[in-house]
Amino acid sequence: MVTFLDPGQMTARLELEAPQAEPDGQGGAVVVWNEVASLWARIEPVSFAVGEEASAEGGTVSHRIWVRFREGLAAGQRFRKGARLFAIKLVRDPDETERYLVCQCEEEAP
């Protein structure tokens, strides 16, 4: 079954970022995020979960982000939209036609 998505619905401009470990000068490493690409996307909020961790209330907001198919997009990377960050948890080709990718993401605190 072919998935239909109107490309006109891709109205969010996102930067795709990949992590890179750089030496911290003390034998360890610090993660630095490098911009890989800038692309158009469709962002769909999916769910919100409230939880408590270490006596502090917090929440997780998940999103489904649609982008045009591209090689090298993978879990562990993230999208940036201004100050908002979306950690990519899963990437899939919804109809295996290499037209679009759907990324399951969690919004992170900046």
N, C-alpha and C positions, 0 to 999 in steps of 0.2 A: 504494500500500500504506500503510495507516494504522499508525503506530507506537504500540504500547501501552506506557505507563509508569504504574505504580501510584503515584499522588501521595503515598501513605504512605511511599515510599522517599525523599522529599525531606525529609531530617532535619537538614541542615546549614543554619544561619542565617548568611547572608552579607550584607555591605554591598557594594553596587555603588558604585565610585568613578570619577570622571571627572577627567582632568587639566585644569588651567587655568594658563596662564602669567601670572605677576605680575611687575611691574617689580622689579628688584633694587636700584634706586637708583644704578646705575653704567652705565646704558644697555643693560643686558641684561635677561634674564628668568630667573626660577626657576619650576620646575613645582611647583604645589601640588595635592594631591588632595582633591577635595570629594566628600562622600557624596551620592549621587543617590537611592538607595533601599536598603531592607533587604528581603531576600527569602529564601524557602526554596529549597533546591537539593539536588541529588544529586551527590556528587563521586565520580568513578571514576578511580583512578590508572591511567594507560595505559602509560607507559614511563619508563625512567631511562637516561640516557646520561652516561658519565664522560668528561671531557676535560681537557686541560691548556692553560692560557692564561697567558702571561707567567710561566712556571715555577711556576705554582700549579695544583694539581689542583682541579677543580670538577666539578659535575654539573648536569644539567638533568632535572627531573622534570616530566613532562607529565600533564595531567589532562583528563578530559572532564567538564564541569559542565553538568547539565541544570537549567533553570529554566522557569517558566511563561512563555509568550510575553509580551513587552512591547516597545513601540516604543522606539527610541532606544538599544538595547543594541548596541554595536559594538566592533570590534577597536580596540585602543588604550586601552580602559578596563581596569579591574581589579576583582577581587573581594578582599575582606578577610574573614578568619575569625580573629579575635583578632590574633595577631602574624603569621599566615601571609598571604602575598600571592600572588594568581594573576593573571598578566598575560593578558588576553584576546587571542588571536592570530587567531581565526576564529569567526564566529557563523553558524549555519545553522538553518533550520527543517527537521527531518528528514523530514517527510512533507507539508510545505507546507499544513498545516491551521491554522496560527497558534494551536496549543495549547501547544507547547513550543519552546524553543530549546536547541540543543546548542552549548556553547562549548568550543573547543579552547584550553587554557590551559597556561602554563608557570609553575611555582611559582618565585617570586623570593625572594632572601634579603632579610629585613627591613632 
